[in-house]
């Protein structure tokens, strides 16, 4: 199974995990390690960088690449400011861009998202935007210079899995940069489906953090990601309406 490359940086794991909603820091770190992930997201607006005794950044920085995100932002202005603060605080120009349009569904605000992406790209950021599963939006984000597109599989935290595989297939066909399913997976089979569709990776948080056994689920997600990617690279047989015998018909005893 080949590696995932984003903005010239190579990762052996195709899973990206979030760091929220775990029962405690110990479980979080154990789950991240069990998943094999090398890239983890942290919401800068939800952490206290001044608390050095129990600072999530201190726990993670020596083991994982940290991908700050703009979770909780509802306008391009808020997202751009948060991204600039994260670059100052963490010394990274990588940003997972989120601009939310609705508090209940947490769907992205596309007009504000495009505006924020354009501003951040012009300021030298490596932008990984969370978007809806709209091929047109994802193509626009790719064309303007984003390093990956991250359409949702289902609403954030819903655990509903891949609700629109057809749109993801279209996005895969028209976008040449990494395609990462962001949000909505609930269990290992959802990850396998995303990878079998040709997605380059999957980002998740709640599916692991809120599982009954987060560390066990993280391991399951790792195996599903690897299996799904291998299946995609192997090339599945085409679907057929009628049966096709797996054994040859020649040489059968005459009736």
C-alpha positions as CSV (number, residue, x, y, z in Angstrom):
1,X,0.0,0.0,0.0
2,X,1.5,3.3,-1.1
3,X,1.8,6.3,1.2
4,X,-0.3,9.5,1.5
5,X,1.5,12.7,0.4
6,X,0.0,16.1,1.2
7,X,1.9,19.3,0.2
8,X,5.1,17.4,-0.3
9,X,5.0,15.6,3.1
10,X,4.6,11.9,3.2
11,X,2.6,9.9,5.7
12,X,2.6,6.1,6.0
13,X,-0.9,6.2,7.6
14,X,-4.0,7.4,5.7
15,X,-6.0,8.1,8.9
16,X,-6.2,11.6,10.4
17,X,-7.7,11.7,13.9
18,X,-9.1,14.4,16.0
19,X,-8.4,15.0,19.7
20,X,-11.7,16.0,21.2
21,X,-14.3,14.2,23.3
22,X,-12.1,11.5,24.7
23,X,-12.8,10.5,28.3
24,X,-9.2,11.6,29.3
25,X,-5.8,12.4,27.8
26,X,-4.4,9.0,28.5
27,X,-7.2,7.3,26.5
28,X,-6.7,9.8,23.7
29,X,-3.0,9.2,23.3
30,X,-3.4,5.4,23.5
31,X,-6.1,5.6,20.8
32,X,-4.0,7.8,18.5
33,X,-1.1,5.4,18.8
34,X,-3.3,2.4,18.2
35,X,-4.7,4.0,15.0
36,X,-1.2,4.4,13.5
37,X,-2.1,8.0,12.6
38,X,0.7,10.5,12.1
39,X,-1.4,13.6,11.7
40,X,-3.8,14.8,14.4
41,X,-6.2,17.8,14.4
42,X,-6.5,20.2,17.3
43,X,-9.0,23.0,17.7
44,X,-7.0,26.0,18.7
45,X,-10.0,27.9,20.0
46,X,-10.8,25.1,22.5
47,X,-7.4,24.7,24.1
48,X,-5.5,26.8,26.7
49,X,-1.9,27.1,25.5
50,X,-0.9,28.8,28.8
51,X,-1.7,25.7,30.9
52,X,1.6,24.0,30.5
53,X,0.9,21.3,33.1
54,X,-1.8,19.7,31.0
55,X,-1.4,21.1,27.5
56,X,-2.6,18.9,24.7
57,X,0.1,20.3,22.4
58,X,2.8,19.3,24.8
59,X,1.4,15.7,24.9
60,X,1.2,15.4,21.1
61,X,4.0,17.4,19.5
62,X,6.8,14.8,19.9
63,X,4.7,11.9,18.5
64,X,2.5,13.4,15.8
65,X,2.3,16.2,13.3
66,X,-0.3,18.6,14.6
67,X,-2.9,20.0,12.2
68,X,-4.6,23.0,13.9
69,X,-8.2,23.6,12.8
70,X,-10.6,26.5,12.8
71,X,-13.5,24.6,14.4
72,X,-16.0,27.0,15.9
73,X,-15.6,29.7,13.2
74,X,-18.7,31.0,11.4
75,X,-17.2,33.6,9.1
76,X,-14.1,33.9,6.9
77,X,-12.8,36.7,9.1
78,X,-12.9,34.5,12.2
79,X,-11.3,31.5,10.4
80,X,-8.5,33.6,8.9
81,X,-7.7,35.2,12.3
82,X,-7.8,31.8,14.0
83,X,-5.4,30.3,11.4
84,X,-3.0,33.2,11.9
85,X,-3.1,32.8,15.6
86,X,-2.4,29.1,15.2
87,X,0.6,29.8,13.0
88,X,2.0,32.2,15.6
89,X,1.4,29.8,18.5
90,X,2.3,26.5,17.0
91,X,4.8,27.5,14.3
92,X,3.0,25.7,11.4
93,X,1.4,27.0,8.3
94,X,-0.8,23.9,7.9
95,X,-4.5,24.5,8.7
96,X,-7.6,22.5,8.5
97,X,-10.1,25.1,7.4
98,X,-13.6,25.0,8.8
99,X,-16.2,27.7,8.4
100,X,-19.5,26.5,9.7
101,X,-22.8,27.8,8.4
102,X,-25.3,26.3,10.8
103,X,-25.0,25.3,14.4
104,X,-27.4,22.4,14.3
105,X,-26.1,20.5,11.2
106,X,-22.6,21.9,11.2
107,X,-22.6,22.0,7.5
108,X,-20.0,24.4,6.0
109,X,-20.8,27.9,4.8
110,X,-19.5,27.6,1.2
111,X,-19.2,31.2,0.3
112,X,-17.3,32.0,3.5
113,X,-15.2,28.9,3.1
114,X,-14.1,29.9,-0.4
115,X,-13.4,33.4,0.8
116,X,-11.3,32.2,3.7
117,X,-9.4,29.6,1.6
118,X,-8.4,32.3,-0.9
119,X,-7.1,34.7,1.8
120,X,-5.1,31.9,3.6
121,X,-3.6,30.6,0.4
122,X,-2.4,34.1,-0.5
123,X,-0.9,34.3,2.9
124,X,1.2,31.2,2.4
125,X,-0.9,28.6,4.3
126,X,-1.2,25.0,3.4
127,X,-5.0,24.7,3.4
128,X,-7.0,21.6,3.9
129,X,-10.7,22.6,3.8
130,X,-13.7,20.8,5.2
131,X,-16.4,21.1,2.6
132,X,-19.7,19.5,1.7
133,X,-19.7,16.6,-0.8
134,X,-20.4,18.9,-3.8
135,X,-18.0,18.3,-6.8
136,X,-18.2,21.9,-7.9
137,X,-17.1,23.3,-4.6
138,X,-14.3,20.7,-4.2
139,X,-13.1,21.5,-7.8
140,X,-13.0,25.2,-7.0
141,X,-11.0,24.6,-3.8
142,X,-8.6,22.4,-5.7
143,X,-8.2,24.9,-8.5
144,X,-7.4,27.8,-6.2
145,X,-4.5,25.8,-4.7
146,X,-5.7,23.9,-1.6
147,X,-3.5,20.9,-0.8
148,X,-6.4,18.5,-0.2
149,X,-10.2,18.6,-0.3
150,X,-12.1,17.1,2.7
151,X,-15.7,16.6,1.9
152,X,-18.0,15.2,4.6
153,X,-19.3,11.6,4.4
154,X,-22.2,12.6,6.6
155,X,-22.8,15.4,9.2
156,X,-20.1,15.8,11.8
157,X,-20.5,13.4,14.7
158,X,-23.5,11.6,13.2
159,X,-21.9,8.2,12.6
160,X,-24.1,7.8,9.6
161,X,-21.3,6.6,7.3
162,X,-20.9,7.4,3.6
163,X,-24.3,8.8,2.6
164,X,-23.4,9.8,-1.0
165,X,-20.8,7.6,-2.5
166,X,-21.7,8.8,-6.0
167,X,-20.6,12.4,-5.3
168,X,-17.4,11.1,-3.8
169,X,-16.7,9.2,-6.9
170,X,-17.3,12.2,-9.1
171,X,-15.0,14.3,-6.9
172,X,-12.4,11.6,-7.1
173,X,-12.6,11.8,-10.9
174,X,-12.3,15.5,-11.2
175,X,-9.9,16.4,-8.4
176,X,-6.3,15.4,-8.6
177,X,-5.2,16.5,-5.2
178,X,-5.7,14.3,-2.1
179,X,-9.4,13.5,-1.3
180,X,-10.0,12.9,2.4
181,X,-13.4,12.0,3.8
182,X,-14.0,14.3,6.8
183,X,-16.8,13.6,9.2
184,X,-19.7,11.2,9.5
185,X,-18.0,7.8,9.7
186,X,-19.2,5.6,12.6
187,X,-17.4,2.3,12.3
188,X,-14.7,0.4,10.5
189,X,-16.9,-0.6,7.5
190,X,-17.5,3.1,6.7
191,X,-13.8,3.7,6.5
192,X,-13.3,0.7,4.2
193,X,-16.1,2.0,1.9
194,X,-14.4,5.4,1.7
195,X,-11.1,3.9,0.8
196,X,-12.6,1.5,-1.7
197,X,-14.1,4.5,-3.5
198,X,-10.6,5.8,-4.1
199,X,-10.4,8.4,-1.3
200,X,-6.8,9.0,-0.2
201,X,-7.6,9.1,3.5
202,X,-10.3,9.5,6.2
203,X,-10.5,12.0,9.1
204,X,-12.5,11.1,12.1
205,X,-13.0,12.0,15.8
206,X,-16.3,11.0,17.4
207,X,-16.3,7.5,15.9
208,X,-13.2,6.7,17.9
209,X,-13.4,9.1,20.9
210,X,-17.0,8.2,21.8
211,X,-16.8,4.5,21.1
212,X,-17.3,2.2,24.1
213,X,-13.7,1.2,23.8
214,X,-11.8,4.0,22.0
215,X,-8.4,2.2,21.7
216,X,-10.0,-0.9,20.3
217,X,-12.0,1.1,17.8
218,X,-8.9,3.0,16.8
219,X,-7.2,-0.3,15.9
220,X,-10.3,-1.4,13.9
221,X,-10.2,1.9,12.0
222,X,-6.5,1.3,11.1
223,X,-7.2,-2.1,9.8
224,X,-10.2,-1.0,7.8
225,X,-8.3,1.8,6.2
226,X,-5.5,-0.5,5.2
227,X,-8.0,-3.2,3.8
228,X,-10.0,-0.6,1.9
229,X,-7.0,0.9,0.3
230,X,-5.6,-2.5,-0.7
231,X,-8.9,-3.4,-2.2
232,X,-9.0,-0.2,-4.2
233,X,-5.5,-0.7,-5.5
234,X,-6.2,-4.4,-6.3
235,X,-9.1,-3.5,-8.5
236,X,-12.5,-5.1,-7.7
237,X,-14.4,-7.2,-10.2
238,X,-17.3,-5.4,-12.0
239,X,-20.8,-5.8,-10.7
240,X,-23.0,-8.0,-12.9
241,X,-26.7,-8.6,-12.9
242,X,-26.4,-12.3,-13.6
243,X,-24.2,-15.0,-12.2
244,X,-20.9,-16.0,-13.7
245,X,-19.5,-19.4,-12.8
246,X,-16.1,-19.2,-11.1
247,X,-15.2,-22.6,-12.4
248,X,-14.6,-23.2,-16.2
249,X,-17.5,-24.7,-18.1
250,X,-15.2,-26.6,-20.5
251,X,-14.6,-30.3,-20.0
252,X,-17.9,-31.0,-18.1
253,X,-19.2,-34.5,-18.3
254,X,-22.0,-34.7,-20.9
255,X,-25.4,-35.2,-19.5
